[in-house]
Amino acid sequence: MSPRPRATLAADEDKRRVPLTKTTQETDTPSLSATEIDAYLAALDEPKRSTLEKLRQTILDLIPEAEQGISYGLPAFRVRGKVVAGFAAFKNHLSYLPHSGSVFPELRAELANYTTSSGALHFEIDTPLPLPLVRKLIEVRMAQAFAE
């Protein structure tokens, strides 16, 4: 999917219109492509790459309908247009990103052994998150995203 065009802006005093295109980051409408995540992972050193590859596969096993892509420069998974999961690699840790600040408070007991911020769950670069934990994280996020 190509980026959506931004509203036109006056280029000079004669009100000539010049269409400008927003970037993926500005619109949060990424080109949804597994290839982008492949490239993100390929740029990582081991063991970060293999740990995040396992997390990616776990997410896809749990929500096979998810579209893969990049959102705000990081791997993300969308369901019905909403980002419901993502991940990132940093120098000394990896992060699981639920794309909602209200997921972690619902899972305090399950996350007691992890460091969290309002939007990221940090974990070791060589230790994949356990399947039951990823399942709970996704279940909570999906319930919030698609509550009726």
C-alpha positions as CSV (number, residue, x, y, z in Angstrom):
1,M,0.0,0.0,0.0
2,S,1.5,3.4,-0.9
3,P,1.4,6.3,1.5
4,R,-1.7,8.5,1.5
5,P,-1.1,12.0,0.1
6,R,-1.2,14.8,2.6
7,A,-3.5,17.7,2.1
8,T,-2.1,20.2,-0.4
9,L,-0.3,23.3,0.9
10,A,0.2,26.7,-0.7
11,A,3.7,26.7,-2.2
12,D,3.9,30.5,-2.7
13,E,1.8,33.6,-2.8
14,D,0.0,32.8,-6.0
15,K,-1.7,29.9,-4.1
16,R,-0.2,27.3,-6.5
17,R,-0.8,23.9,-4.8
18,V,1.9,21.4,-4.4
19,P,0.8,17.9,-3.1
20,L,3.0,16.6,-0.3
21,T,3.2,13.0,0.7
22,K,3.3,12.0,4.4
23,T,5.8,9.5,5.4
24,T,4.8,6.2,6.9
25,Q,5.8,7.5,10.3
26,E,3.6,10.5,10.0
27,T,0.5,8.6,8.9
28,D,1.1,5.4,10.7
29,T,-0.1,3.8,7.5
30,P,2.8,1.6,6.6
31,S,3.4,-0.4,3.5
32,L,2.3,-3.6,5.1
33,S,4.9,-6.1,4.1
34,A,6.6,-9.1,5.7
35,T,9.7,-8.1,3.7
36,E,10.1,-5.0,5.8
37,I,10.3,-7.1,8.9
38,D,12.7,-9.4,7.2
39,A,15.0,-6.5,6.5
40,Y,14.7,-5.2,10.1
41,L,15.6,-8.7,11.4
42,A,18.4,-9.2,8.9
43,A,20.2,-6.0,10.2
44,L,20.4,-7.4,13.7
45,D,23.2,-9.4,15.2
46,E,22.7,-12.8,16.9
47,P,21.2,-13.7,19.3
48,K,18.8,-10.7,18.9
49,R,17.8,-11.8,15.4
50,S,16.8,-15.4,16.3
51,T,15.1,-14.4,19.5
52,L,12.9,-11.9,17.7
53,E,12.3,-14.3,14.8
54,K,10.9,-16.7,17.4
55,L,8.7,-13.9,18.8
56,R,7.5,-13.0,15.3
57,Q,6.6,-16.6,14.6
58,T,4.8,-16.9,17.9
59,I,2.7,-13.8,17.1
60,L,1.8,-15.1,13.7
61,D,0.9,-18.5,15.1
62,L,-1.5,-16.8,17.6
63,I,-2.9,-14.3,15.1
64,P,-2.4,-15.7,11.6
65,E,-4.7,-13.0,10.1
66,A,-2.3,-10.3,11.2
67,E,-0.7,-8.1,8.5
68,Q,3.0,-7.5,9.0
69,G,4.7,-4.2,8.5
70,I,6.6,-1.3,10.0
71,S,4.9,1.2,12.2
72,Y,6.9,4.1,13.6
73,G,10.1,2.4,12.3
74,L,9.5,-0.9,14.2
75,P,8.0,-4.3,13.3
76,A,4.3,-4.3,13.9
77,F,1.3,-6.6,13.4
78,R,-2.1,-5.2,12.4
79,V,-5.5,-6.8,12.7
80,R,-8.5,-5.1,11.0
81,G,-6.4,-1.9,10.7
82,K,-5.3,-1.7,14.3
83,V,-1.7,-2.4,15.5
84,V,-2.0,-5.1,18.1
85,A,1.6,-6.2,18.6
86,G,5.1,-5.3,17.8
87,F,8.7,-5.6,18.8
88,A,12.0,-3.8,18.9
89,A,15.7,-4.5,19.4
90,F,17.9,-2.3,21.5
91,K,21.6,-2.4,22.6
92,N,21.0,-4.4,25.8
93,H,17.5,-5.7,25.6
94,L,14.6,-6.5,23.4
95,S,11.0,-5.1,23.7
96,Y,7.6,-6.5,23.1
97,L,5.2,-3.6,22.2
98,P,1.5,-4.0,22.7
99,H,0.7,-0.6,21.1
100,S,-1.5,0.2,24.1
101,G,-0.6,1.5,27.6
102,S,-3.5,-0.4,29.2
103,V,-2.3,-3.9,28.5
104,F,0.4,-4.3,31.2
105,P,-1.7,-3.2,34.2
106,E,-4.1,-6.1,33.4
107,L,-1.1,-8.6,33.6
108,R,0.8,-7.4,36.6
109,A,1.3,-10.9,38.1
110,E,2.4,-12.4,34.8
111,L,4.9,-9.5,34.2
112,A,6.3,-9.4,37.7
113,N,9.7,-10.8,36.6
114,Y,10.0,-8.3,33.7
115,T,10.9,-4.7,33.4
116,T,8.1,-2.6,31.7
117,S,7.4,0.9,30.8
118,S,4.0,2.2,29.8
119,G,4.4,0.8,26.3
120,A,7.2,-1.8,26.3
121,L,8.0,-5.1,27.9
122,H,11.8,-5.5,28.1
123,F,13.3,-9.0,27.9
124,E,16.7,-10.6,27.5
125,I,18.3,-10.6,24.0
126,D,18.8,-14.4,24.2
127,T,15.6,-15.5,25.9
128,P,12.4,-15.6,23.9
129,L,9.2,-14.7,25.7
130,P,7.2,-17.8,26.7
131,L,4.3,-18.7,24.5
132,P,1.7,-18.5,27.4
133,L,2.8,-14.9,28.1
134,V,2.7,-13.8,24.5
135,R,-0.8,-15.4,24.2
136,K,-2.0,-13.4,27.2
137,L,-0.5,-10.2,26.0
138,I,-2.3,-10.6,22.6
139,E,-5.6,-11.7,24.2
140,V,-5.7,-8.6,26.3
141,R,-4.7,-6.3,23.5
142,M,-7.2,-7.9,21.1
143,A,-10.0,-7.6,23.7
144,Q,-9.3,-4.0,24.2
145,A,-8.9,-3.2,20.5
146,F,-12.1,-4.8,19.5
147,A,-14.3,-4.4,22.5
148,E,-17.9,-3.7,21.5
